[in-house]
Amino acid sequence: MSTHYRWLVVIILLTAFCIYVVLPADVKGVTPEAPICDELREDPNLNTGDIRCTENITFDFNGDSQNDFTIPITTSLGLDLVGGLRVLLQADLPLDQFTPEDLAETANNVSRRVNALGLTEATVQVQGANRILVELPGVRDREQAIDTIQATALLEFVDFSGIPNAQEYVGRRILTTEQVRLQIDQEVDADGQPIERLPDPRTNAPFETVMTGAGLRAASAQFGPTRQGGTPEWFINFEVADDFIAQFATFTANSINEPMAIVLDSIVLSTPVIQSQLSGGGIITGDFTEEEVTTLALQLRSGALRIPLTVEGATEVGATLGQESVNLSIRAGSIGIIVVLAFMLIYYRVPGISAALALLVYILLNLALFKLIPVTLTLPAITGFLIGVGTAVDGNILIFERIKEEIRARKGLDQALDAGFARAWTSIRDSNLSTIIICGVLFLFGQTPGASIVSGFAVTLALGLMLNLFTAVLVTRTFLYILVGLGHDVLEQRRWLVGA
C-alpha cells in the first residue's frame, strides 16, 4: 500500500501544477496585454520586477536575473472562437507560366509556414486559378500577417570567400547571380525607386549563389555546445538534400575558414564561417537569441515559394461562432461531464468515486497540455476533447466490470482488484492504440490546405487517448486501492458498495 501512497503524492503534485497552468491569467496576477505592460514599466513609481506580462513559468538557477529555463503557457483560440485576419494572396505571374499543381504546392508551403509559427489552425485554401486565401486566428496586425506569409521568397547560400568584415553585411541587401537569373534584381520600392543591392566589392559584379533553399532537406534550432569545450549556445542544424550534396561539399571543401552568407529576399541574415567540409549538412552559429534562431531555422525550412505572391487584401474578421454559441457549447459539455460523473458514482459506488477523481485529473491534464503545447482550440478541437472524456470513462468501465466478475466468482476483494486491472489492461491498450492510429490518419489528411480543423480534432482526441492510458489505469488504480485499503473490512462484508 505504501507504493500507492507514493503515487498519490505524485498525482497530487501533478494536479496542483495543472490547476496553476489552467487558472486564468488575471487569477495568477498576470497582465498579458503588451501595451498595458509597457505603460506600467514606464511608471517610475512601480517596481518593474513585480510586473508579470506572461503566464510562463521561469527558472533562474544561478541567480543572474536571466531565465535559465522557461515553461511556456499559451492560450490559443481558433478563428471560429476568437476571430483573426483574412489575407487574400494572388499569384504574381501570368496564368500560362504556372500549373494548378504549382499553386497547390505554394499553398502547402504557406500553410507549413504559418503552422510552424504556432498558428496551428490557420486555414489556407486555393481559390480560383491564381489566388490563395489565408485565415490567421488571433492575429490582428496586418503587417505581421503579411511578413509571416511572404518571408519565404528566395533563400540563398552565397559565396563570401575573401570578403573582409563579412559581418557588416548582415541586415543589408546584396545582389546575387540567382537574383539576376530570376530577373528580380530590378525591383522598386513603394516610391518607385530601384531597391539598392550591394554587389561584390572586389569585382562590382553580383555575388555568386552557391545553392538556394531548394537544396535543403531540413533545418532545426538547437541549444548546446557546438565546439569541444565551448559554452552552450543556440545554433541551427541543417541537412542538404541528396541532389545537392556533391555541389555543396565541393564548395565548402574549397572555402574552409571563409564566410558564407545566408540570404533571404536579398537581405543577408547571417555570415557563418565554414569550419570544415560539409556534405550532408552542418551547423550555423552566431550570437543568436532563441527567437532569432527559431525564426531563422523556420525560414531555412520554408525555402522558396514556387510562385511569387502579392497581397490583394487583408481584413480583420470576427469570430464565426457567436459568444452565445460558444457559451452553449461549453454548457453542453459541462452537463455531459456531470452526467457521466453522476452515473459512475451511482452505478459503481466506491469504484465510481475513484473513477470520478481520475476523470477530474484527466480533464485537468488535458486542459494544461492545451496551454503548454499549445493546442489551438476550435469547436472541432473541443469536440475531440469531449470524446476523449467518454473514452476515459470507457476504460474505467472495463476495469470495474472485470472486478465485478472476479468478485462474483468468489474471489477475495484484493485478488479481484488485481485481476480486474491486469486483465482489462490489454483491452484498454488495444482500443486506445487503434483509435490513436485513426487520429494519425486524420491528422495527415488535415495537412491538406483548408482541412486544418480536422487536424485540430485529431490532435485533441489523440492527446486524450494517450492520457487515458495513464489515468484509467494508474490514477484510477491508486485512488481505488487507497479507498479499499481505508474501508477494506466494510467492503468485504458489503460488496454491493463495489457494484457487485
PAZASE-971309 format. One line per field, with one value per residue (C-alpha): x, y, z; residue number from 1. Coordinates in steps of 0.02 Angstrom, whole numbers. Example, Ala and Ser with C-alpha at 12.3 -4.5 7.8 and 13.67 -1.06 7.14 Angstrom:
c1 (615 684)
c2 (-225 -53)
c3 (390 357)
i (1 2)
This chain:
c1 (0 146 176 1 25 186 93 -44 85 144 -35 -75 81 43 -137 -83 33 -106 -226 -98 -75 -262 -305 -346 -207 -291 -310 -121 -89 -33 -62 -44 -87 78 28 -27 135 236 142 169 355 369 293 440 339 324 448 456 513 338 252 206 155 163 99 262 347 530 680 841 956 1113 1032 1097 923 925 800 890 733 558 396 285 100 -8 -195 -225 -401 -456 -536 -711 -690 -583 -582 -423 -359 -406 -272 -304 -149 -133 -1 118 138 30 -83 14 176 122 12 -126 -1 121 -16 -65 117 136 -20 57 217 116 19 178 248 104 79 263 242 111 -45 -97 -275 -230 -338 -254 -363 -335 -467 -492 -345 -222 -273 -241 -347 -262 -356 -248 -337 -299 -190 -237 -79 -92 95 135 22 98 276 233 169 288 455 480 525 708 833 1015 1183 1306 1495 1576 1753 1881 1754 1828 1715 1577 1476 1445 1333 1206 1039 1089 1032 1154 1147 1170 1181 1019 925 990 939 763 755 709 861 766 629 570 509 341 401 451 637 753 796 983 1078 1263 1372 1535 1654 1802 1726 1570 1478 1340 1391 1395 1246 1307 1138 958 834 779 938 888 802 785 838 808 852 953 1038 1201 1390 1442 1629 1734 1741 1633 1492 1314 1233 1090 1132 1049 1074 1033 1032 1064 953 1033 1036 1140 1263 1405 1387 1384 1528 1641 1608 1635 1794 1867 1807 1864 1888 1795 1624 1464 1313 1136 1021 831 744 913 939 1089 1028 1197 1376 1438 1618 1643 1750 1758 1693 1505 1418 1256 1233 1311 1278 1255 1322 1312 1259 1080 942 811 686 813 875 697 643 798 778 597 647 777 649 519 630 564 384 355 251 283 131 60 -64 -233 -307 -302 -458 -497 -640 -744 -773 -876 -966 -1060 -1020 -1189 -1150 -983 -1068 -1199 -1065 -968 -1129 -1174 -1000 -1008 -1179 -1116 -967 -1079 -1199 -1053 -986 -1158 -1179 -1011 -1047 -1223 -1188 -1015 -1016 -842 -752 -856 -778 -604 -660 -735 -574 -470 -584 -558 -370 -388 -481 -352 -209 -292 -326 -149 -74 -182 -92 81 97 -4 -155 -264 -441 -581 -753 -694 -544 -659 -766 -612 -579 -757 -750 -588 -683 -800 -655 -578 -738 -747 -579 -639 -797 -694 -593 -741 -844 -696 -679 -865 -844 -698 -797 -946 -826 -800 -627 -567 -576 -388 -374 -522 -441 -275 -359 -475 -335 -219 -347 -431 -266 -243 -418 -392 -221 -277 -437 -345 -198 -315 -404 -238 -189 -351 -309 -140 -227 -347 -201 -112 -269 -288 -123 -213 -247 -419 -434 -336 -490 -479 -302 -362 -494 -365 -236 -353 -429 -257 -195 -347 -322 -139 -181 -318 -185 -112 -268 -382 -253 -127 -231 -390 -290 -207 -370 -464 -330 -319 -509 -519 -375 -463 -627 -571 -671 -832 -816 -781 -945 -1048 -989 -1134 -1029 -907 -1050 -1053)
c2 (0 117 116 182 321 372 379 480 613 618 634 773 872 847 901 1057 1104 1077 1185 1326 1311 1308 1457 1617 1745 1875 1750 1722 1909 1918 2068 1991 2146 2211 2397 2397 2312 2444 2583 2502 2481 2666 2713 2766 2732 2546 2406 2332 2166 2145 2164 1998 2009 1823 1664 1574 1483 1534 1468 1562 1430 1536 1698 1807 1879 1785 1645 1478 1378 1429 1331 1424 1439 1500 1508 1484 1501 1467 1585 1521 1567 1724 1792 1848 1905 1850 1879 1857 1820 1822 1740 1871 1776 1757 1603 1521 1520 1402 1250 1211 1092 1237 1340 1195 1169 1355 1347 1199 1299 1446 1327 1249 1422 1489 1323 1317 1488 1418 1461 1278 1311 1431 1396 1402 1373 1388 1498 1500 1483 1606 1651 1585 1630 1627 1644 1675 1653 1782 1890 2074 2151 2162 2187 2038 1927 1984 1963 1790 1734 1821 1795 1636 1706 1672 1589 1582 1519 1646 1635 1768 1699 1838 1969 2073 2114 1999 2026 2206 2145 2069 2158 2237 2194 2115 2073 1889 1787 1696 1862 1911 1742 1759 1941 2007 2121 2273 2283 2454 2518 2597 2764 2685 2698 2550 2448 2464 2299 2291 2197 2107 2250 2166 2146 2257 2103 2003 1886 1702 1599 1426 1346 1403 1345 1208 1115 1098 945 1001 1136 1144 1261 1179 1229 1157 1157 1166 1153 1045 1133 1275 1353 1306 1420 1424 1359 1287 1110 1088 944 956 862 715 800 946 855 843 1025 1089 975 1038 1220 1203 1100 1243 1378 1321 1467 1580 1659 1606 1720 1658 1775 1788 1904 1984 2027 1947 1851 1789 1759 1599 1543 1373 1269 1104 1018 997 863 800 956 1063 1194 1382 1475 1656 1760 1703 1725 1588 1691 1733 1555 1485 1611 1582 1393 1413 1522 1394 1253 1351 1380 1467 1481 1407 1558 1737 1807 1981 2031 2078 2122 2088 2113 2081 1960 1921 1750 1638 1574 1698 1709 1635 1482 1461 1475 1346 1226 1243 1220 1063 990 1030 949 795 779 800 666 546 578 550 386 320 366 291 132 84 166 160 119 259 380 333 347 520 581 507 591 760 732 681 842 950 861 891 1074 1101 1018 1127 1279 1202 1132 1243 1171 1292 1268 1270 1193 1031 1026 1044 904 792 831 788 623 589 609 471 355 389 329 181 119 129 33 -110 -120 -111 -240 -358 -331 -370 -533 -584 -544 -645 -788 -791 -713 -601 -413 -391 -531 -461 -290 -361 -470 -331 -210 -342 -421 -259 -175 -263 -215 -33 -28 -104 0 163 123 80 247 339 264 332 502 494 464 609 721 681 716 878 942 975 1162 1204 1049 1103 1090 902 907 1002 869 730 813 839 666 582 678 621 440 442 523 393 256 346 399 250 129 215 358 256 111 224 302 137 40 179 187 -2 -2 127 29 -148 -241 -146 -176 -362 -378 -260 -299 -204 -50 -101 -133 -322)
c3 (0 27 -162 -192 -67 -155 -319 -232 -187 -368 -431 -307 -357 -542 -516 -421 -564 -691 -589 -590 -778 -811 -699 -796 -812 -702 -560 -565 -561 -743 -856 -1029 -1132 -1201 -1212 -1030 -981 -1073 -984 -815 -846 -886 -719 -607 -450 -487 -464 -638 -567 -493 -662 -744 -926 -963 -884 -923 -779 -773 -676 -634 -561 -542 -482 -625 -662 -829 -855 -873 -911 -963 -970 -1094 -1057 -1201 -1230 -1416 -1488 -1666 -1791 -1752 -1568 -1568 -1745 -1832 -2000 -2176 -2309 -2495 -2600 -2789 -2898 -2967 -3130 -3287 -3286 -3427 -3326 -3187 -3163 -3035 -2953 -2930 -2848 -2733 -2681 -2647 -2537 -2445 -2415 -2347 -2235 -2165 -2136 -2031 -1940 -1889 -1810 -1691 -1792 -1791 -1851 -1992 -2144 -2315 -2467 -2655 -2734 -2921 -3039 -2959 -2781 -2606 -2454 -2284 -2118 -1964 -1796 -1661 -1774 -1781 -1852 -2043 -2067 -1956 -2061 -2224 -2160 -2095 -2264 -2382 -2292 -2393 -2562 -2611 -2495 -2550 -2488 -2560 -2580 -2470 -2483 -2467 -2412 -2270 -2121 -2188 -2028 -2081 -2222 -2102 -2124 -2291 -2467 -2587 -2773 -2820 -2979 -2934 -2921 -3092 -3164 -3095 -3154 -2981 -2970 -3033 -2900 -2845 -2677 -2635 -2708 -2872 -2837 -2876 -2722 -2693 -2684 -2645 -2771 -2736 -2687 -2771 -2945 -2939 -3005 -2919 -2778 -2828 -2768 -2715 -2675 -2649 -2518 -2638 -2587 -2404 -2334 -2151 -2029 -1841 -1698 -1559 -1398 -1333 -1351 -1534 -1509 -1393 -1225 -1289 -1191 -1241 -1368 -1493 -1667 -1821 -1880 -2064 -2188 -2375 -2498 -2588 -2759 -2690 -2576 -2702 -2754 -2575 -2520 -2661 -2619 -2431 -2456 -2556 -2435 -2262 -2140 -2262 -2231 -2320 -2324 -2293 -2389 -2386 -2509 -2547 -2361 -2275 -2122 -2060 -2117 -2033 -2060 -2143 -2023 -2118 -2273 -2266 -2366 -2288 -2183 -2047 -1915 -1921 -1770 -1716 -1568 -1589 -1463 -1450 -1550 -1686 -1709 -1712 -1843 -1950 -1944 -1995 -2142 -2195 -2188 -2284 -2436 -2588 -2643 -2815 -2864 -2805 -2716 -2694 -2560 -2633 -2464 -2278 -2173 -1991 -1962 -1810 -1732 -1846 -1691 -1584 -1400 -1360 -1466 -1377 -1206 -1255 -1316 -1153 -1054 -1151 -1122 -936 -919 -1009 -892 -738 -801 -831 -656 -580 -675 -616 -435 -434 -531 -468 -294 -216 -381 -456 -332 -391 -573 -540 -459 -601 -728 -645 -652 -835 -877 -789 -878 -1045 -1014 -951 -1106 -1218 -1145 -1130 -1308 -1356 -1446 -1543 -1479 -1606 -1593 -1678 -1561 -1410 -1482 -1488 -1305 -1252 -1349 -1255 -1091 -1149 -1189 -1019 -934 -1052 -987 -808 -851 -925 -764 -646 -742 -736 -548 -526 -622 -512 -353 -416 -444 -254 -256 -116 -139 -157 -284 -381 -391 -452 -583 -640 -680 -752 -869 -925 -970 -1138 -1195 -1144 -1227 -1392 -1407 -1372 -1487 -1632 -1611 -1598 -1766 -1840 -1765 -1853 -2019 -1986 -1942 -2105 -2206 -2108 -2179 -2343 -2365 -2296 -2187 -2033 -1922 -1949 -1880 -1726 -1691 -1715 -1601 -1452 -1469 -1481 -1329 -1232 -1282 -1229 -1063 -1039 -1038 -886 -792 -823 -755 -642 -569 -551 -478 -349 -290 -287 -191 -61 -40 -25 99 210 215 175 307 270 83 108 205 94 -80 -157 -116 -253 -376 -358)
i (1 2 3 4 5 6 7 8 9 10 11 12 13 14 15 16 17 18 19 20 21 22 23 24 25 26 27 28 29 30 31 32 33 34 35 36 37 38 39 40 41 42 43 44 45 46 47 48 49 50 51 52 53 54 55 56 57 58 59 60 61 62 63 64 65 66 67 68 69 70 71 72 73 74 75 76 77 78 79 80 81 82 83 84 85 86 87 88 89 90 91 92 93 94 95 96 97 98 99 100 101 102 103 104 105 106 107 108 109 110 111 112 113 114 115 116 117 118 119 120 121 122 123 124 125 126 127 128 129 130 131 132 133 134 135 136 137 138 139 140 141 142 143 144 145 146 147 148 149 150 151 152 153 154 155 156 157 158 159 160 161 162 163 164 165 166 167 168 169 170 171 172 173 174 175 176 177 178 179 180 181 182 183 184 185 186 187 188 189 190 191 192 193 194 195 196 197 198 199 200 201 202 203 204 205 206 207 208 209 210 211 212 213 214 215 216 217 218 219 220 221 222 223 224 225 226 227 228 229 230 231 232 233 234 235 236 237 238 239 240 241 242 243 244 245 246 247 248 249 250 251 252 253 254 255 256 257 258 259 260 261 262 263 264 265 266 267 268 269 270 271 272 273 274 275 276 277 278 279 280 281 282 283 284 285 286 287 288 289 290 291 292 293 294 295 296 297 298 299 300 301 302 303 304 305 306 307 308 309 310 311 312 313 314 315 316 317 318 319 320 321 322 323 324 325 326 327 328 329 330 331 332 333 334 335 336 337 338 339 340 341 342 343 344 345 346 347 348 349 350 351 352 353 354 355 356 357 358 359 360 361 362 363 364 365 366 367 368 369 370 371 372 373 374 375 376 377 378 379 380 381 382 383 384 385 386 387 388 389 390 391 392 393 394 395 396 397 398 399 400 401 402 403 404 405 406 407 408 409 410 411 412 413 414 415 416 417 418 419 420 421 422 423 424 425 426 427 428 429 430 431 432 433 434 435 436 437 438 439 440 441 442 443 444 445 446 447 448 449 450 451 452 453 454 455 456 457 458 459 460 461 462 463 464 465 466 467 468 469 470 471 472 473 474 475 476 477 478 479 480 481 482 483 484 485 486 487 488 489 490 491 492 493 494 495 496 497 498 499 500)
